[in-house]
Amino acid sequence: MTGRTRPQDRECPLSTTIEHVGEWWTLLLLHDAFDGYTRFDQFQENLGISSSMLTARLKTLVADGLLERRPYQTNPVRHEYVLTELGRSLRPVIVAMAAWGNARLAPGQRSMILIDAATGEEVEPVVVDAKTGRRLEDSRTYVFTAGPAAGPGMRARYIPQESGSARRSLSGGS
């Protein structure tokens, strides 16, 4: 990890995720990878990114285990960048971010929508609890609390209320 994460945030899953994928070009590269792009020149042409920036971002994605670098040509040697299982697991995050952006637009203003490939019908991505199927948007119903591996800082952030439920700290942090 680079130095952007504060020491007290190293155990916060949001902070560590942002450390890996919270940069503009990284998210766009992942979006392109989900759309089937694998080669350096495809990424560069589609995004208009400089070769030095693209090289740096691809190296980071490979080092973080989100992409795998594979040779596809031997003379001269050329590589493609393929999503790993860990990288593919980020798709719901990218879908949710795009859906959040689209939700703020009138249907006629949306330049990209998610559809069911079999029916062509537009779908509305939502984040739900896997057990109950309930949407997780209500921050009063669904709250974060310290988990079993939480250190003192995380436990202090999420002090249980008298009722036994967790509360969010107003003191900042991740």
Sine and cosine of phi, psi and omega as CSV:
sin_phi,cos_phi,sin_psi,cos_psi,sin_omega,cos_omega
0.00,0.00,0.51,-0.86,0.06,-1.00
-0.99,0.12,-0.05,-1.00,-0.11,-0.99
-0.99,0.14,0.14,0.99,-0.04,-1.00
-0.96,0.28,-0.49,0.87,-0.02,-1.00
-0.98,0.22,0.77,-0.63,0.05,-1.00
-0.95,0.32,0.49,-0.87,-0.01,-1.00
-0.81,0.59,-0.63,0.77,-0.02,-1.00
-0.95,0.31,-0.24,0.97,0.01,-1.00
-1.00,-0.05,-0.11,0.99,-0.11,-0.99
-0.87,0.50,-0.41,0.91,0.04,-1.00
-1.00,-0.09,-0.05,1.00,-0.01,-1.00
-0.99,0.11,0.86,-0.51,-0.04,-1.00
-0.89,0.45,-0.51,0.86,0.05,-1.00
-0.93,0.37,-0.72,0.70,0.01,-1.00
-0.88,0.47,-0.69,0.72,-0.03,-1.00
-0.94,0.33,-0.54,0.84,0.07,-1.00
-0.91,0.40,-0.71,0.70,0.02,-1.00
-0.88,0.48,-0.59,0.81,0.04,-1.00
-0.85,0.52,-0.58,0.81,-0.02,-1.00
-1.00,0.08,-0.64,0.76,-0.17,-0.99
-0.78,-0.63,0.17,0.99,-0.10,-0.99
-1.00,0.06,0.30,0.95,-0.01,-1.00
-0.95,-0.30,0.63,-0.78,-0.09,-1.00
-0.71,0.70,-0.85,0.52,-0.08,-1.00
-0.91,0.42,-0.58,0.81,-0.01,-1.00
-0.88,0.47,-0.73,0.69,0.02,-1.00
-0.89,0.45,-0.65,0.76,0.01,-1.00
-0.93,0.36,-0.61,0.80,0.07,-1.00
-0.90,0.44,-0.68,0.73,0.04,-1.00
-0.89,0.45,-0.66,0.75,0.04,-1.00
-0.86,0.51,-0.71,0.71,0.04,-1.00
-0.89,0.45,-0.65,0.76,0.02,-1.00
-0.88,0.47,-0.63,0.77,0.05,-1.00
-0.92,0.40,-0.45,0.89,0.05,-1.00
-1.00,0.09,0.06,1.00,0.10,-0.99
0.98,-0.20,0.00,1.00,0.06,-1.00
-0.95,0.32,0.66,-0.75,0.01,-1.00
-0.70,-0.71,-0.31,0.95,-0.15,-0.99
-0.96,-0.28,0.54,-0.84,-0.04,-1.00
-0.76,0.65,-0.77,0.63,-0.06,-1.00
-0.91,0.41,-0.52,0.85,0.06,-1.00
-0.91,0.41,-0.74,0.67,0.03,-1.00
-0.86,0.51,-0.73,0.68,-0.06,-1.00
-0.89,0.45,-0.71,0.70,-0.01,-1.00
-0.91,0.41,-0.69,0.72,-0.05,-1.00
-0.93,0.36,-0.64,0.77,-0.09,-1.00
-1.00,-0.06,-0.33,0.94,-0.07,-1.00
0.92,0.38,0.52,0.86,-0.04,-1.00
-1.00,-0.02,0.55,-0.84,0.03,-1.00
-0.92,0.38,0.46,-0.89,-0.03,-1.00
-0.90,0.43,-0.58,0.81,0.01,-1.00
-0.93,0.37,-0.65,0.76,0.03,-1.00
-0.92,0.39,-0.68,0.73,0.01,-1.00
-0.89,0.46,-0.70,0.71,0.03,-1.00
-0.85,0.53,-0.73,0.69,-0.01,-1.00
-0.89,0.46,-0.71,0.71,-0.03,-1.00
-0.92,0.39,-0.67,0.74,0.03,-1.00
-0.90,0.45,-0.66,0.75,0.04,-1.00
-0.87,0.50,-0.67,0.74,0.01,-1.00
-0.91,0.42,-0.69,0.72,0.01,-1.00
-0.89,0.45,-0.59,0.81,0.06,-1.00
-0.94,0.35,-0.73,0.69,-0.01,-1.00
-0.88,0.48,-0.57,0.82,0.01,-1.00
-0.99,0.16,-0.07,1.00,0.05,-1.00
0.99,0.16,0.28,0.96,0.00,-1.00
-1.00,-0.01,-0.49,0.87,0.09,-1.00
-0.82,-0.58,0.45,-0.89,0.11,-0.99
-0.90,-0.44,0.71,-0.70,0.02,-1.00
-1.00,-0.06,0.87,-0.50,-0.05,-1.00
-0.79,-0.61,0.67,-0.74,0.08,-1.00
-0.95,0.31,0.68,-0.74,0.08,-1.00
-0.86,-0.52,-0.11,0.99,0.00,-1.00
-0.52,-0.85,0.61,-0.79,-0.07,-1.00
-0.97,-0.23,-0.45,0.89,-0.07,-1.00
-0.71,-0.71,0.99,-0.10,-0.09,1.00
-0.97,0.26,0.32,-0.95,-0.01,-1.00
-0.92,0.39,0.80,-0.60,0.07,-1.00
-0.76,-0.64,0.55,-0.83,-0.03,-1.00
-0.87,-0.50,0.45,-0.89,0.16,-0.99
-0.89,-0.46,0.29,-0.96,-0.05,-1.00
-0.86,-0.51,0.91,-0.41,-0.12,-0.99
-0.90,-0.43,0.68,-0.74,0.04,-1.00
-0.87,0.49,0.69,-0.72,0.13,-0.99
-1.00,0.05,0.07,-1.00,0.07,-1.00
-0.86,0.51,-0.67,0.74,0.04,-1.00
-0.88,0.47,-0.68,0.73,0.05,-1.00
-0.89,0.45,-0.70,0.72,0.02,-1.00
-0.88,0.47,-0.48,0.87,0.00,-1.00
-0.93,0.37,-0.21,0.98,0.05,-1.00
-0.99,0.12,-0.15,0.99,-0.05,-1.00
-0.82,0.57,-0.70,0.71,0.02,-1.00
-0.87,0.50,-0.51,0.86,0.03,-1.00
-0.92,0.38,-0.72,0.70,0.02,-1.00
-0.90,0.44,-0.68,0.73,0.03,-1.00
-0.87,0.49,-0.70,0.71,-0.01,-1.00
-0.90,0.44,-0.62,0.79,0.02,-1.00
-0.91,0.40,-0.68,0.74,0.03,-1.00
-0.90,0.43,-0.65,0.76,0.02,-1.00
-0.90,0.44,-0.63,0.77,0.04,-1.00
-0.88,0.48,-0.69,0.73,0.04,-1.00
-0.90,0.44,-0.69,0.73,0.01,-1.00
-0.92,0.39,-0.53,0.85,-0.04,-1.00
-0.89,0.45,-0.33,0.94,0.00,-1.00
-1.00,-0.03,0.02,1.00,-0.04,-1.00
-0.90,-0.45,0.48,-0.88,0.17,-0.99
-0.93,0.38,0.51,-0.86,-0.03,-1.00
-0.77,0.64,-0.61,0.79,-0.01,-1.00
-0.95,0.30,-0.17,0.99,-0.01,-1.00
-0.99,-0.15,-0.03,1.00,-0.07,-1.00
-0.99,0.11,0.81,-0.58,-0.02,-1.00
-1.00,-0.04,-0.24,0.97,0.00,-1.00
-0.55,-0.83,0.76,-0.64,0.04,-1.00
-0.76,-0.65,0.33,-0.94,0.05,-1.00
-0.99,-0.17,0.76,-0.65,-0.01,-1.00
-0.80,-0.60,0.33,-0.95,0.16,-0.99
-0.98,0.21,0.88,-0.48,-0.08,-1.00
-0.88,0.48,-0.50,0.87,-0.03,-1.00
-0.97,0.23,-0.60,0.80,-0.09,-1.00
-0.96,-0.28,-0.34,0.94,-0.07,-1.00
0.98,0.20,0.04,1.00,-0.01,-1.00
-0.98,0.19,0.67,-0.75,0.08,-1.00
-0.92,0.40,0.64,-0.76,0.04,-1.00
-0.91,-0.42,0.41,-0.91,0.02,-1.00
-0.94,-0.35,0.98,-0.21,0.01,-1.00
-0.93,0.36,0.68,-0.73,0.09,-1.00
-0.65,-0.76,0.38,-0.92,0.07,-1.00
-0.99,-0.17,0.82,-0.58,-0.05,-1.00
-0.77,-0.63,0.34,-0.94,0.13,-0.99
-0.96,0.28,0.80,-0.60,-0.04,-1.00
-0.88,0.47,-0.53,0.85,-0.05,-1.00
-0.97,0.24,-0.70,0.72,-0.12,-0.99
-0.97,-0.26,-0.33,0.95,-0.08,-1.00
0.98,0.21,0.09,1.00,-0.01,-1.00
-0.98,0.19,0.64,-0.77,0.04,-1.00
-0.91,0.41,0.59,-0.81,-0.09,-1.00
-0.98,-0.20,0.38,0.92,-0.09,-1.00
-0.96,0.26,-0.46,0.89,-0.09,-1.00
-0.98,0.20,0.94,-0.34,-0.05,-1.00
-0.98,0.21,-0.05,1.00,0.13,-0.99
-1.00,-0.02,-0.50,0.87,0.00,-1.00
-0.99,0.10,-0.64,0.76,-0.02,-1.00
-0.90,-0.43,0.91,-0.42,-0.07,-1.00
-0.81,-0.59,0.42,-0.91,0.10,-0.99
-0.99,0.13,0.50,-0.87,0.11,-0.99
-0.55,-0.84,0.23,-0.97,0.01,-1.00
-0.92,0.40,0.69,-0.72,0.03,-1.00
-1.00,-0.03,0.00,-1.00,-0.07,-1.00
-0.87,0.50,-0.50,0.87,-0.03,-1.00
-1.00,-0.09,0.13,0.99,-0.07,-1.00
-0.90,0.44,0.67,-0.74,0.09,-1.00
-1.00,0.06,-0.05,-1.00,-0.04,-1.00
-0.85,0.53,-0.64,0.77,0.00,-1.00
-0.90,0.44,-0.69,0.72,0.01,-1.00
-0.93,0.36,-0.64,0.77,0.03,-1.00
-0.90,0.44,-0.61,0.79,0.03,-1.00
-0.92,0.38,-0.56,0.83,0.01,-1.00
-0.91,0.41,-0.62,0.79,-0.08,-1.00
-0.92,-0.40,0.94,0.34,0.01,-1.00
-0.97,0.23,0.82,-0.58,0.01,-1.00
-0.90,0.44,0.61,-0.79,0.10,-1.00
-0.98,0.18,0.15,-0.99,-0.01,-1.00
-0.86,0.51,-0.53,0.85,-0.03,-1.00
-0.95,0.31,-0.14,0.99,-0.01,-1.00
1.00,-0.09,-0.17,0.99,0.05,-1.00
-1.00,0.04,0.29,-0.96,-0.03,-1.00
-1.00,0.05,0.31,-0.95,0.11,-0.99
-0.75,-0.66,0.34,-0.94,0.06,-1.00
-1.00,-0.03,0.67,-0.74,0.02,-1.00
-0.96,0.27,0.57,-0.82,0.08,-1.00
-0.99,-0.11,0.06,1.00,-0.08,-1.00
-1.00,0.08,0.05,1.00,0.04,-1.00
0.99,-0.12,-0.40,-0.92,-0.04,-1.00
0.99,-0.13,-0.37,-0.93,-0.08,-1.00
-0.99,0.11,0.00,0.00,0.00,0.00
